[in-house]
Amino acid sequence: MTLPNLTTERFIPERGFRITVQVPDQNAKTVAEEILRQTNLQYGDYDSVTFKTVAGVQQFRSLGSGRNAATDDIVEVPCVELSFFLDDDDALLARVIESIYAAHPYEEPVVFVEACLRTRHIRGLDEDNPNRFWNSAPADWVPEEHR
């Protein structure tokens, strides 16, 4: 897949990678902390930017060819997906994936790496937009420091 070359006065396109990791919810924080030891996950004027889904069900059956014995039946584990953007830097990508392997409780973590394009705002544009949270009564999700 070829990523588009976008030219616009509204946002800045940046090439990089979208990483998605499936991990038991109780281990997601540890995995995120290890990733943040490698990179600050900056997204414009913010850092530590990740997304975590609600728990779903990951399933697998061990074939017995790895560390764990073969299982007759499929095993189900409640897991979340942790996703984030990385700059287009192969060395950084390798370090981050190695940190995921180091912190993840599985022998074979499910990690997806996709080339992608992210968009970033151009600072100062559209600040009077009535849809911006600072131009209306604060919603519940707005941090106290931003009210």
Chimera marker file (.cmm) of the C-alpha trace (Angstrom):
<marker_set name="trace">
<marker id="1" x="0.000" y="0.000" z="0.000" r="1" g="1" b="0" radius="0.5"/>
<marker id="2" x="1.291" y="3.421" z="-0.918" r="1" g="1" b="0" radius="0.5"/>
<marker id="3" x="0.591" y="6.239" z="1.502" r="1" g="1" b="0" radius="0.5"/>
<marker id="4" x="-0.847" y="9.422" z="-0.017" r="1" g="1" b="0" radius="0.5"/>
<marker id="5" x="1.142" y="12.633" z="-0.430" r="1" g="1" b="0" radius="0.5"/>
<marker id="6" x="-1.146" y="15.210" z="1.118" r="1" g="1" b="0" radius="0.5"/>
<marker id="7" x="-0.757" y="18.934" z="0.654" r="1" g="1" b="0" radius="0.5"/>
<marker id="8" x="-3.036" y="21.073" z="2.797" r="1" g="1" b="0" radius="0.5"/>
<marker id="9" x="-3.097" y="24.302" z="4.754" r="1" g="1" b="0" radius="0.5"/>
<marker id="10" x="-5.186" y="22.738" z="7.563" r="1" g="1" b="0" radius="0.5"/>
<marker id="11" x="-2.934" y="19.972" z="8.916" r="1" g="1" b="0" radius="0.5"/>
<marker id="12" x="0.558" y="18.498" z="8.673" r="1" g="1" b="0" radius="0.5"/>
<marker id="13" x="0.839" y="14.871" z="7.505" r="1" g="1" b="0" radius="0.5"/>
<marker id="14" x="3.601" y="12.731" z="9.031" r="1" g="1" b="0" radius="0.5"/>
<marker id="15" x="4.676" y="9.226" z="8.025" r="1" g="1" b="0" radius="0.5"/>
<marker id="16" x="5.344" y="6.598" z="10.634" r="1" g="1" b="0" radius="0.5"/>
<marker id="17" x="4.036" y="3.385" z="12.161" r="1" g="1" b="0" radius="0.5"/>
<marker id="18" x="0.886" y="2.457" z="14.043" r="1" g="1" b="0" radius="0.5"/>
<marker id="19" x="1.711" y="-0.218" z="16.595" r="1" g="1" b="0" radius="0.5"/>
<marker id="20" x="-1.017" y="-2.383" z="18.126" r="1" g="1" b="0" radius="0.5"/>
<marker id="21" x="-0.260" y="-4.802" z="20.967" r="1" g="1" b="0" radius="0.5"/>
<marker id="22" x="-2.702" y="-7.313" z="22.438" r="1" g="1" b="0" radius="0.5"/>
<marker id="23" x="-1.982" y="-7.739" z="26.139" r="1" g="1" b="0" radius="0.5"/>
<marker id="24" x="-3.819" y="-8.909" z="29.265" r="1" g="1" b="0" radius="0.5"/>
<marker id="25" x="-5.260" y="-5.752" z="30.856" r="1" g="1" b="0" radius="0.5"/>
<marker id="26" x="-3.325" y="-6.281" z="34.097" r="1" g="1" b="0" radius="0.5"/>
<marker id="27" x="-0.060" y="-6.077" z="32.101" r="1" g="1" b="0" radius="0.5"/>
<marker id="28" x="-0.943" y="-3.127" z="29.837" r="1" g="1" b="0" radius="0.5"/>
<marker id="29" x="0.480" y="-0.477" z="32.171" r="1" g="1" b="0" radius="0.5"/>
<marker id="30" x="3.804" y="-2.302" z="32.476" r="1" g="1" b="0" radius="0.5"/>
<marker id="31" x="4.072" y="-2.662" z="28.695" r="1" g="1" b="0" radius="0.5"/>
<marker id="32" x="3.242" y="1.046" z="28.210" r="1" g="1" b="0" radius="0.5"/>
<marker id="33" x="5.846" y="2.061" z="30.796" r="1" g="1" b="0" radius="0.5"/>
<marker id="34" x="8.524" y="0.050" z="28.981" r="1" g="1" b="0" radius="0.5"/>
<marker id="35" x="7.566" y="1.658" z="25.663" r="1" g="1" b="0" radius="0.5"/>
<marker id="36" x="7.846" y="5.098" z="27.286" r="1" g="1" b="0" radius="0.5"/>
<marker id="37" x="11.404" y="4.232" z="28.370" r="1" g="1" b="0" radius="0.5"/>
<marker id="38" x="12.276" y="4.126" z="24.652" r="1" g="1" b="0" radius="0.5"/>
<marker id="39" x="10.260" y="7.105" z="23.380" r="1" g="1" b="0" radius="0.5"/>
<marker id="40" x="7.995" y="9.772" z="24.798" r="1" g="1" b="0" radius="0.5"/>
<marker id="41" x="5.216" y="9.028" z="22.260" r="1" g="1" b="0" radius="0.5"/>
<marker id="42" x="4.873" y="12.679" z="21.355" r="1" g="1" b="0" radius="0.5"/>
<marker id="43" x="1.888" y="13.792" z="19.315" r="1" g="1" b="0" radius="0.5"/>
<marker id="44" x="2.244" y="17.508" z="18.620" r="1" g="1" b="0" radius="0.5"/>
<marker id="45" x="1.948" y="19.419" z="21.888" r="1" g="1" b="0" radius="0.5"/>
<marker id="46" x="1.294" y="16.251" z="23.926" r="1" g="1" b="0" radius="0.5"/>
<marker id="47" x="3.296" y="13.198" z="24.904" r="1" g="1" b="0" radius="0.5"/>
<marker id="48" x="2.586" y="9.734" z="26.352" r="1" g="1" b="0" radius="0.5"/>
<marker id="49" x="-0.199" y="9.421" z="23.758" r="1" g="1" b="0" radius="0.5"/>
<marker id="50" x="-1.610" y="5.890" z="23.637" r="1" g="1" b="0" radius="0.5"/>
<marker id="51" x="-5.015" y="4.309" z="23.189" r="1" g="1" b="0" radius="0.5"/>
<marker id="52" x="-6.253" y="1.312" z="25.171" r="1" g="1" b="0" radius="0.5"/>
<marker id="53" x="-9.417" y="-0.540" z="24.231" r="1" g="1" b="0" radius="0.5"/>
<marker id="54" x="-11.831" y="-2.142" z="26.647" r="1" g="1" b="0" radius="0.5"/>
<marker id="55" x="-11.142" y="-5.797" z="27.259" r="1" g="1" b="0" radius="0.5"/>
<marker id="56" x="-12.003" y="-8.290" z="24.578" r="1" g="1" b="0" radius="0.5"/>
<marker id="57" x="-11.196" y="-11.973" z="24.286" r="1" g="1" b="0" radius="0.5"/>
<marker id="58" x="-8.012" y="-13.241" z="22.685" r="1" g="1" b="0" radius="0.5"/>
<marker id="59" x="-7.949" y="-16.932" z="21.900" r="1" g="1" b="0" radius="0.5"/>
<marker id="60" x="-5.206" y="-19.404" z="21.036" r="1" g="1" b="0" radius="0.5"/>
<marker id="61" x="-4.211" y="-23.032" z="21.226" r="1" g="1" b="0" radius="0.5"/>
<marker id="62" x="-0.643" y="-23.969" z="22.087" r="1" g="1" b="0" radius="0.5"/>
<marker id="63" x="0.926" y="-26.279" z="19.503" r="1" g="1" b="0" radius="0.5"/>
<marker id="64" x="3.537" y="-27.498" z="21.989" r="1" g="1" b="0" radius="0.5"/>
<marker id="65" x="6.460" y="-26.416" z="19.831" r="1" g="1" b="0" radius="0.5"/>
<marker id="66" x="7.361" y="-23.485" z="22.104" r="1" g="1" b="0" radius="0.5"/>
<marker id="67" x="7.963" y="-23.184" z="25.846" r="1" g="1" b="0" radius="0.5"/>
<marker id="68" x="4.436" y="-24.308" z="26.764" r="1" g="1" b="0" radius="0.5"/>
<marker id="69" x="2.912" y="-27.747" z="26.437" r="1" g="1" b="0" radius="0.5"/>
<marker id="70" x="0.328" y="-28.352" z="23.741" r="1" g="1" b="0" radius="0.5"/>
<marker id="71" x="-3.275" y="-27.664" z="24.713" r="1" g="1" b="0" radius="0.5"/>
<marker id="72" x="-6.131" y="-29.766" z="23.407" r="1" g="1" b="0" radius="0.5"/>
<marker id="73" x="-8.619" y="-26.925" z="23.549" r="1" g="1" b="0" radius="0.5"/>
<marker id="74" x="-8.577" y="-23.260" z="22.631" r="1" g="1" b="0" radius="0.5"/>
<marker id="75" x="-7.693" y="-21.003" z="25.557" r="1" g="1" b="0" radius="0.5"/>
<marker id="76" x="-9.409" y="-17.632" z="25.988" r="1" g="1" b="0" radius="0.5"/>
<marker id="77" x="-7.712" y="-14.691" z="27.723" r="1" g="1" b="0" radius="0.5"/>
<marker id="78" x="-9.292" y="-11.283" z="28.413" r="1" g="1" b="0" radius="0.5"/>
<marker id="79" x="-7.020" y="-8.778" z="26.659" r="1" g="1" b="0" radius="0.5"/>
<marker id="80" x="-6.917" y="-5.131" z="25.641" r="1" g="1" b="0" radius="0.5"/>
<marker id="81" x="-5.272" y="-3.578" z="22.626" r="1" g="1" b="0" radius="0.5"/>
<marker id="82" x="-2.740" y="-0.858" z="23.269" r="1" g="1" b="0" radius="0.5"/>
<marker id="83" x="-1.984" y="1.271" z="20.208" r="1" g="1" b="0" radius="0.5"/>
<marker id="84" x="0.241" y="4.254" z="19.475" r="1" g="1" b="0" radius="0.5"/>
<marker id="85" x="2.125" y="6.078" z="16.721" r="1" g="1" b="0" radius="0.5"/>
<marker id="86" x="5.888" y="5.946" z="16.164" r="1" g="1" b="0" radius="0.5"/>
<marker id="87" x="7.949" y="8.208" z="13.950" r="1" g="1" b="0" radius="0.5"/>
<marker id="88" x="9.313" y="6.722" z="10.723" r="1" g="1" b="0" radius="0.5"/>
<marker id="89" x="12.551" y="5.494" z="12.319" r="1" g="1" b="0" radius="0.5"/>
<marker id="90" x="13.498" y="1.823" z="11.901" r="1" g="1" b="0" radius="0.5"/>
<marker id="91" x="15.975" y="1.812" z="14.813" r="1" g="1" b="0" radius="0.5"/>
<marker id="92" x="13.350" y="3.300" z="17.157" r="1" g="1" b="0" radius="0.5"/>
<marker id="93" x="10.768" y="0.802" z="15.917" r="1" g="1" b="0" radius="0.5"/>
<marker id="94" x="13.120" y="-2.117" z="16.674" r="1" g="1" b="0" radius="0.5"/>
<marker id="95" x="13.894" y="-0.787" z="20.201" r="1" g="1" b="0" radius="0.5"/>
<marker id="96" x="10.195" y="-0.295" z="20.978" r="1" g="1" b="0" radius="0.5"/>
<marker id="97" x="9.238" y="-3.784" z="19.792" r="1" g="1" b="0" radius="0.5"/>
<marker id="98" x="12.110" y="-5.261" z="21.817" r="1" g="1" b="0" radius="0.5"/>
<marker id="99" x="10.801" y="-3.399" z="24.883" r="1" g="1" b="0" radius="0.5"/>
<marker id="100" x="7.331" y="-4.846" z="24.260" r="1" g="1" b="0" radius="0.5"/>
<marker id="101" x="8.802" y="-8.364" z="24.123" r="1" g="1" b="0" radius="0.5"/>
<marker id="102" x="10.716" y="-7.694" z="27.358" r="1" g="1" b="0" radius="0.5"/>
<marker id="103" x="7.640" y="-6.471" z="29.283" r="1" g="1" b="0" radius="0.5"/>
<marker id="104" x="4.926" y="-8.692" z="27.798" r="1" g="1" b="0" radius="0.5"/>
<marker id="105" x="3.923" y="-11.826" z="29.741" r="1" g="1" b="0" radius="0.5"/>
<marker id="106" x="3.587" y="-13.983" z="26.596" r="1" g="1" b="0" radius="0.5"/>
<marker id="107" x="6.219" y="-16.037" z="24.827" r="1" g="1" b="0" radius="0.5"/>
<marker id="108" x="4.752" y="-14.854" z="21.507" r="1" g="1" b="0" radius="0.5"/>
<marker id="109" x="3.143" y="-11.421" z="21.939" r="1" g="1" b="0" radius="0.5"/>
<marker id="110" x="0.659" y="-10.347" z="19.275" r="1" g="1" b="0" radius="0.5"/>
<marker id="111" x="2.181" y="-7.146" z="17.854" r="1" g="1" b="0" radius="0.5"/>
<marker id="112" x="1.019" y="-5.520" z="14.623" r="1" g="1" b="0" radius="0.5"/>
<marker id="113" x="3.112" y="-2.874" z="12.835" r="1" g="1" b="0" radius="0.5"/>
<marker id="114" x="1.437" y="-0.851" z="10.107" r="1" g="1" b="0" radius="0.5"/>
<marker id="115" x="2.931" y="1.927" z="7.990" r="1" g="1" b="0" radius="0.5"/>
<marker id="116" x="0.598" y="4.868" z="8.362" r="1" g="1" b="0" radius="0.5"/>
<marker id="117" x="0.091" y="8.563" z="7.995" r="1" g="1" b="0" radius="0.5"/>
<marker id="118" x="-0.954" y="10.709" z="10.934" r="1" g="1" b="0" radius="0.5"/>
<marker id="119" x="-2.226" y="14.257" z="10.793" r="1" g="1" b="0" radius="0.5"/>
<marker id="120" x="-1.258" y="17.062" z="13.152" r="1" g="1" b="0" radius="0.5"/>
<marker id="121" x="-2.936" y="20.426" z="13.522" r="1" g="1" b="0" radius="0.5"/>
<marker id="122" x="-1.263" y="23.657" z="12.524" r="1" g="1" b="0" radius="0.5"/>
<marker id="123" x="-0.957" y="25.623" z="15.751" r="1" g="1" b="0" radius="0.5"/>
<marker id="124" x="-3.125" y="28.737" z="15.949" r="1" g="1" b="0" radius="0.5"/>
<marker id="125" x="-5.689" y="27.716" z="13.322" r="1" g="1" b="0" radius="0.5"/>
<marker id="126" x="-9.352" y="27.317" z="14.152" r="1" g="1" b="0" radius="0.5"/>
<marker id="127" x="-8.999" y="28.245" z="17.839" r="1" g="1" b="0" radius="0.5"/>
<marker id="128" x="-12.350" y="30.058" z="17.851" r="1" g="1" b="0" radius="0.5"/>
<marker id="129" x="-14.182" y="26.956" z="16.562" r="1" g="1" b="0" radius="0.5"/>
<marker id="130" x="-17.255" y="26.451" z="18.796" r="1" g="1" b="0" radius="0.5"/>
<marker id="131" x="-16.598" y="22.686" z="18.796" r="1" g="1" b="0" radius="0.5"/>
<marker id="132" x="-13.290" y="23.081" z="20.679" r="1" g="1" b="0" radius="0.5"/>
<marker id="133" x="-13.684" y="22.126" z="24.315" r="1" g="1" b="0" radius="0.5"/>
<marker id="134" x="-12.282" y="25.443" z="25.558" r="1" g="1" b="0" radius="0.5"/>
<marker id="135" x="-15.067" y="27.372" z="23.771" r="1" g="1" b="0" radius="0.5"/>
<marker id="136" x="-17.907" y="25.762" z="25.723" r="1" g="1" b="0" radius="0.5"/>
<marker id="137" x="-18.808" y="24.505" z="29.169" r="1" g="1" b="0" radius="0.5"/>
<marker id="138" x="-16.263" y="21.837" z="30.174" r="1" g="1" b="0" radius="0.5"/>
<marker id="139" x="-17.217" y="18.245" z="29.516" r="1" g="1" b="0" radius="0.5"/>
<marker id="140" x="-16.570" y="15.582" z="32.155" r="1" g="1" b="0" radius="0.5"/>
<marker id="141" x="-13.481" y="14.320" z="30.318" r="1" g="1" b="0" radius="0.5"/>
<marker id="142" x="-11.690" y="17.703" z="30.335" r="1" g="1" b="0" radius="0.5"/>
<marker id="143" x="-8.818" y="17.636" z="32.878" r="1" g="1" b="0" radius="0.5"/>
<marker id="144" x="-9.190" y="20.032" z="35.787" r="1" g="1" b="0" radius="0.5"/>
<marker id="145" x="-6.024" y="21.879" z="34.667" r="1" g="1" b="0" radius="0.5"/>
<marker id="146" x="-7.725" y="22.781" z="31.340" r="1" g="1" b="0" radius="0.5"/>
<marker id="147" x="-11.015" y="24.124" z="32.729" r="1" g="1" b="0" radius="0.5"/>
<link id1="1" id2="2" r="1" g="1" b="0" radius="0.2"/>
<link id1="2" id2="3" r="1" g="1" b="0" radius="0.2"/>
<link id1="3" id2="4" r="1" g="1" b="0" radius="0.2"/>
<link id1="4" id2="5" r="1" g="1" b="0" radius="0.2"/>
<link id1="5" id2="6" r="1" g="1" b="0" radius="0.2"/>
<link id1="6" id2="7" r="1" g="1" b="0" radius="0.2"/>
<link id1="7" id2="8" r="1" g="1" b="0" radius="0.2"/>
<link id1="8" id2="9" r="1" g="1" b="0" radius="0.2"/>
<link id1="9" id2="10" r="1" g="1" b="0" radius="0.2"/>
<link id1="10" id2="11" r="1" g="1" b="0" radius="0.2"/>
<link id1="11" id2="12" r="1" g="1" b="0" radius="0.2"/>
<link id1="12" id2="13" r="1" g="1" b="0" radius="0.2"/>
<link id1="13" id2="14" r="1" g="1" b="0" radius="0.2"/>
<link id1="14" id2="15" r="1" g="1" b="0" radius="0.2"/>
<link id1="15" id2="16" r="1" g="1" b="0" radius="0.2"/>
<link id1="16" id2="17" r="1" g="1" b="0" radius="0.2"/>
<link id1="17" id2="18" r="1" g="1" b="0" radius="0.2"/>
<link id1="18" id2="19" r="1" g="1" b="0" radius="0.2"/>
<link id1="19" id2="20" r="1" g="1" b="0" radius="0.2"/>
<link id1="20" id2="21" r="1" g="1" b="0" radius="0.2"/>
<link id1="21" id2="22" r="1" g="1" b="0" radius="0.2"/>
<link id1="22" id2="23" r="1" g="1" b="0" radius="0.2"/>
<link id1="23" id2="24" r="1" g="1" b="0" radius="0.2"/>
<link id1="24" id2="25" r="1" g="1" b="0" radius="0.2"/>
<link id1="25" id2="26" r="1" g="1" b="0" radius="0.2"/>
<link id1="26" id2="27" r="1" g="1" b="0" radius="0.2"/>
<link id1="27" id2="28" r="1" g="1" b="0" radius="0.2"/>
<link id1="28" id2="29" r="1" g="1" b="0" radius="0.2"/>
<link id1="29" id2="30" r="1" g="1" b="0" radius="0.2"/>
<link id1="30" id2="31" r="1" g="1" b="0" radius="0.2"/>
<link id1="31" id2="32" r="1" g="1" b="0" radius="0.2"/>
<link id1="32" id2="33" r="1" g="1" b="0" radius="0.2"/>
<link id1="33" id2="34" r="1" g="1" b="0" radius="0.2"/>
<link id1="34" id2="35" r="1" g="1" b="0" radius="0.2"/>
<link id1="35" id2="36" r="1" g="1" b="0" radius="0.2"/>
<link id1="36" id2="37" r="1" g="1" b="0" radius="0.2"/>
<link id1="37" id2="38" r="1" g="1" b="0" radius="0.2"/>
<link id1="38" id2="39" r="1" g="1" b="0" radius="0.2"/>
<link id1="39" id2="40" r="1" g="1" b="0" radius="0.2"/>
<link id1="40" id2="41" r="1" g="1" b="0" radius="0.2"/>
<link id1="41" id2="42" r="1" g="1" b="0" radius="0.2"/>
<link id1="42" id2="43" r="1" g="1" b="0" radius="0.2"/>
<link id1="43" id2="44" r="1" g="1" b="0" radius="0.2"/>
<link id1="44" id2="45" r="1" g="1" b="0" radius="0.2"/>
<link id1="45" id2="46" r="1" g="1" b="0" radius="0.2"/>
<link id1="46" id2="47" r="1" g="1" b="0" radius="0.2"/>
<link id1="47" id2="48" r="1" g="1" b="0" radius="0.2"/>
<link id1="48" id2="49" r="1" g="1" b="0" radius="0.2"/>
<link id1="49" id2="50" r="1" g="1" b="0" radius="0.2"/>
<link id1="50" id2="51" r="1" g="1" b="0" radius="0.2"/>
<link id1="51" id2="52" r="1" g="1" b="0" radius="0.2"/>
<link id1="52" id2="53" r="1" g="1" b="0" radius="0.2"/>
<link id1="53" id2="54" r="1" g="1" b="0" radius="0.2"/>
<link id1="54" id2="55" r="1" g="1" b="0" radius="0.2"/>
<link id1="55" id2="56" r="1" g="1" b="0" radius="0.2"/>
<link id1="56" id2="57" r="1" g="1" b="0" radius="0.2"/>
<link id1="57" id2="58" r="1" g="1" b="0" radius="0.2"/>
<link id1="58" id2="59" r="1" g="1" b="0" radius="0.2"/>
<link id1="59" id2="60" r="1" g="1" b="0" radius="0.2"/>
<link id1="60" id2="61" r="1" g="1" b="0" radius="0.2"/>
<link id1="61" id2="62" r="1" g="1" b="0" radius="0.2"/>
<link id1="62" id2="63" r="1" g="1" b="0" radius="0.2"/>
<link id1="63" id2="64" r="1" g="1" b="0" radius="0.2"/>
<link id1="64" id2="65" r="1" g="1" b="0" radius="0.2"/>
<link id1="65" id2="66" r="1" g="1" b="0" radius="0.2"/>
<link id1="66" id2="67" r="1" g="1" b="0" radius="0.2"/>
<link id1="67" id2="68" r="1" g="1" b="0" radius="0.2"/>
<link id1="68" id2="69" r="1" g="1" b="0" radius="0.2"/>
<link id1="69" id2="70" r="1" g="1" b="0" radius="0.2"/>
<link id1="70" id2="71" r="1" g="1" b="0" radius="0.2"/>
<link id1="71" id2="72" r="1" g="1" b="0" radius="0.2"/>
<link id1="72" id2="73" r="1" g="1" b="0" radius="0.2"/>
<link id1="73" id2="74" r="1" g="1" b="0" radius="0.2"/>
<link id1="74" id2="75" r="1" g="1" b="0" radius="0.2"/>
<link id1="75" id2="76" r="1" g="1" b="0" radius="0.2"/>
<link id1="76" id2="77" r="1" g="1" b="0" radius="0.2"/>
<link id1="77" id2="78" r="1" g="1" b="0" radius="0.2"/>
<link id1="78" id2="79" r="1" g="1" b="0" radius="0.2"/>
<link id1="79" id2="80" r="1" g="1" b="0" radius="0.2"/>
<link id1="80" id2="81" r="1" g="1" b="0" radius="0.2"/>
<link id1="81" id2="82" r="1" g="1" b="0" radius="0.2"/>
<link id1="82" id2="83" r="1" g="1" b="0" radius="0.2"/>
<link id1="83" id2="84" r="1" g="1" b="0" radius="0.2"/>
<link id1="84" id2="85" r="1" g="1" b="0" radius="0.2"/>
<link id1="85" id2="86" r="1" g="1" b="0" radius="0.2"/>
<link id1="86" id2="87" r="1" g="1" b="0" radius="0.2"/>
<link id1="87" id2="88" r="1" g="1" b="0" radius="0.2"/>
<link id1="88" id2="89" r="1" g="1" b="0" radius="0.2"/>
<link id1="89" id2="90" r="1" g="1" b="0" radius="0.2"/>
<link id1="90" id2="91" r="1" g="1" b="0" radius="0.2"/>
<link id1="91" id2="92" r="1" g="1" b="0" radius="0.2"/>
<link id1="92" id2="93" r="1" g="1" b="0" radius="0.2"/>
<link id1="93" id2="94" r="1" g="1" b="0" radius="0.2"/>
<link id1="94" id2="95" r="1" g="1" b="0" radius="0.2"/>
<link id1="95" id2="96" r="1" g="1" b="0" radius="0.2"/>
<link id1="96" id2="97" r="1" g="1" b="0" radius="0.2"/>
<link id1="97" id2="98" r="1" g="1" b="0" radius="0.2"/>
<link id1="98" id2="99" r="1" g="1" b="0" radius="0.2"/>
<link id1="99" id2="100" r="1" g="1" b="0" radius="0.2"/>
<link id1="100" id2="101" r="1" g="1" b="0" radius="0.2"/>
<link id1="101" id2="102" r="1" g="1" b="0" radius="0.2"/>
<link id1="102" id2="103" r="1" g="1" b="0" radius="0.2"/>
<link id1="103" id2="104" r="1" g="1" b="0" radius="0.2"/>
<link id1="104" id2="105" r="1" g="1" b="0" radius="0.2"/>
<link id1="105" id2="106" r="1" g="1" b="0" radius="0.2"/>
<link id1="106" id2="107" r="1" g="1" b="0" radius="0.2"/>
<link id1="107" id2="108" r="1" g="1" b="0" radius="0.2"/>
<link id1="108" id2="109" r="1" g="1" b="0" radius="0.2"/>
<link id1="109" id2="110" r="1" g="1" b="0" radius="0.2"/>
<link id1="110" id2="111" r="1" g="1" b="0" radius="0.2"/>
<link id1="111" id2="112" r="1" g="1" b="0" radius="0.2"/>
<link id1="112" id2="113" r="1" g="1" b="0" radius="0.2"/>
<link id1="113" id2="114" r="1" g="1" b="0" radius="0.2"/>
<link id1="114" id2="115" r="1" g="1" b="0" radius="0.2"/>
<link id1="115" id2="116" r="1" g="1" b="0" radius="0.2"/>
<link id1="116" id2="117" r="1" g="1" b="0" radius="0.2"/>
<link id1="117" id2="118" r="1" g="1" b="0" radius="0.2"/>
<link id1="118" id2="119" r="1" g="1" b="0" radius="0.2"/>
<link id1="119" id2="120" r="1" g="1" b="0" radius="0.2"/>
<link id1="120" id2="121" r="1" g="1" b="0" radius="0.2"/>
<link id1="121" id2="122" r="1" g="1" b="0" radius="0.2"/>
<link id1="122" id2="123" r="1" g="1" b="0" radius="0.2"/>
<link id1="123" id2="124" r="1" g="1" b="0" radius="0.2"/>
<link id1="124" id2="125" r="1" g="1" b="0" radius="0.2"/>
<link id1="125" id2="126" r="1" g="1" b="0" radius="0.2"/>
<link id1="126" id2="127" r="1" g="1" b="0" radius="0.2"/>
<link id1="127" id2="128" r="1" g="1" b="0" radius="0.2"/>
<link id1="128" id2="129" r="1" g="1" b="0" radius="0.2"/>
<link id1="129" id2="130" r="1" g="1" b="0" radius="0.2"/>
<link id1="130" id2="131" r="1" g="1" b="0" radius="0.2"/>
<link id1="131" id2="132" r="1" g="1" b="0" radius="0.2"/>
<link id1="132" id2="133" r="1" g="1" b="0" radius="0.2"/>
<link id1="133" id2="134" r="1" g="1" b="0" radius="0.2"/>
<link id1="134" id2="135" r="1" g="1" b="0" radius="0.2"/>
<link id1="135" id2="136" r="1" g="1" b="0" radius="0.2"/>
<link id1="136" id2="137" r="1" g="1" b="0" radius="0.2"/>
<link id1="137" id2="138" r="1" g="1" b="0" radius="0.2"/>
<link id1="138" id2="139" r="1" g="1" b="0" radius="0.2"/>
<link id1="139" id2="140" r="1" g="1" b="0" radius="0.2"/>
<link id1="140" id2="141" r="1" g="1" b="0" radius="0.2"/>
<link id1="141" id2="142" r="1" g="1" b="0" radius="0.2"/>
<link id1="142" id2="143" r="1" g="1" b="0" radius="0.2"/>
<link id1="143" id2="144" r="1" g="1" b="0" radius="0.2"/>
<link id1="144" id2="145" r="1" g="1" b="0" radius="0.2"/>
<link id1="145" id2="146" r="1" g="1" b="0" radius="0.2"/>
<link id1="146" id2="147" r="1" g="1" b="0" radius="0.2"/>
</marker_set>
